[in-house]
Amino acid sequence: MFAELKKPFSDIKMRPKSNAKGLTSDTSKSKFYSICEIRPYLFIAGCMDVSHKKIRELRITHIVDAANISETQRTPNVQYLEVNINDDEREDIKKHFIEAAAFIKKAKESGGKALVYCAAGISRSASICIIYLAIEENMTIKDAYIEIEKVRPIICPNLGFWRQMINYEIEKRGETSVNLLNGMRRPIFYD
């Protein structure tokens, strides 16, 4: 397992078989071992789910690499944006919000497709996708989170990333749609 982390684009034979959308056919594992479609042009994954073959099959043209793993293989003819941060509450992910959203928007506007991945497709990539939807589709971070969680139920941005997304939303909207309670790993949404 640890050796496989050094080569995130290698095909792993023990993975469930993929269907045409790049999602796995085994529903019990499909949200963890898959590339999940948020929009027809926007996908989220963990780096172990990504292979050159899947990138080509899905016609991915742009990749936001937030895995922070050195020596990752690159797929030819794909544009990359590296977001070099660790999944740590003290990391400043906010400084990447605008650049990552613009990069994904560029993929969409050029008729391409963007994939955002981190080590497990849970925290860093989820935060970037949430903020993209907030910036480009004017969604609240609550609604963006709920929408992404529908296709990838394992998402769980760390508390530091949540605080930064909340601060960003307050700066842009004057209020936040999410409140964090002490000791909680996920926000609680009130209607």
N, C-alpha and C positions, 0 to 999 in steps of 0.2 A: 504493500500500500504506500509506504513512504517513498519508495523508489518511483512509483507512478506520479507522485506529486511533482517531481522534477521534470517530467515530460507530460505536461497537461494536455497536449493534443494527440497523445497516442490513443489508439482505439483499444478499449478494454473489452475482452471477449466475454466477461461475466455480466456485462450490462444487458438489460432486456433489449430485445429487437426494437428498432425504430419503425414508426409508421411514416407516411408521406410528409407530414408536417414537421418531422424531426422529434416528435414527442414519443415517448416509449409506450408500448402497448400494455405493459403490466401496470394497471392502475394503482396498485399498492406502492409502487416505487416511482411512478411516472413524474411526480412533482419534484422529486429529489434528483433523479438521474435523467434529466432531460433539459432541452432548451425550450423554454416556455414563451409562447407568443402573447405579448401584451397588446400590440397593434400589428397590422399586417407588415409594418416596416420596423417594428421594435420588439426585440427579444431579450430575455434575461436567462442567465445560466451560471453554474459553477464551472470552473475551468476544467474539471475532470469530465464534464459532459461535452466538451467542445473537441471536434476533430476537423481536420482539413476537409474530409468528406462531407460532414454535416454543414460546414460553412458553405461549401459549393452547392450542396443540395438545397439549402435555404436561400441561396443567392445573396448571402451577406456581403455587403460592400464596405461597411464601416464597423469597427470594433472598438469599444471602450474597455480597455484592459485595466481593471482595478485589483487584480490578483496580487500585485507586488511580489511576483515570483521571478527571480532572475533566470535568464536564458530560456524564456519561452519561445517556442517556435512560432513563426509568422507565416500566415497563408499569403502566397503571392497575389498581387492585384487587389488587396484589401487595405484600406486606410485604417491606421491605428491611432488612438489617443490613449496615452498612458496616464493613469491616475495613480501616482505612487504614494499610497497611504496604507497603513496597517489598519486592521479591524480593532481599533483601540479607541475608547471613549475620549481620550485626550487628543486624538488626531483632528486636524482641521480639514474636514471634507468640504466645508462651505466655500473655500477658495476655488474649488473645482466645479461648483454648480453651474455657473454661466457658461464656461468653456465646454463642459460636457453636454449641456442642453443645446448649445449652438452646433456642436459636432453631430449630434443625433438629428437635429433639424436639417442640417446640410445633407445628411443621408436621405431623409424623407423628401426634401425638395428636389434632389437630383434623381429621384426615382429608385433610390437604393434602399437598403435595409441595414439597420444597426443592431448589433448584439452588444449587450453590456454584461460583462462577467467579472466575478471576483473568485476567491478560492472556493466558496461553497454556494454562491448565488443566494446568500441570505441577508447580509448586512450592507456591505459597500455598494454592490450593484443595485440592491433594492433602493437604497437611499438616492442614488443617482437617477434611477427610473422614476421614483416618486417626485423628485424635484423637477425632472424633465416635464412630467405631466402638469405640475403646478405652474411652471413657467410658460410652456408652449400651449397648453390647453386650458390654462387659467383654472385648473381644478384646485380644490383645497387639498392640503396634504392628507387629510383624513380620507377624502374620496379617492385620491390617487393610491393610497395604501390599500384601501378596501378593494379597488379594482385589480391591483397587481396581486394581492393575496388570493383572489379568486382563481388565478391561473397558476400561482406558485404559493401554496399555503405555508411553506416553510420560511417565508421572508420574516426577518426580525432585525431591523436596524438596531445597532447598539444605542444605549441611552445618550451618549455624547452626540451621535449623529441625529437622534431625535431632537435633542435640544437645539442643534444648529438648524435643522429644518424648521422647527417652531419659530426660532428667532428670524429666519429668513421670511417666513410667512407673515409674522408680525410687521416686519419692515415693509413688505410689499402690500399687505392687505389691511394693516392696522389692527388685526386681531388674529388669533389662531383658532384652528378647528380641532386641535388636539391638546389634551392635558395629560401630563405624566404624574403619577402618584409615586411617592417614595417606595422603593422596594419592588416595583413592577418592572418586568422585562419588556412588556408591550404596553402601549397606551390603552386607555379605556375611552371609548367613544360615547358621548352623550348626544341624544337627539333632542 
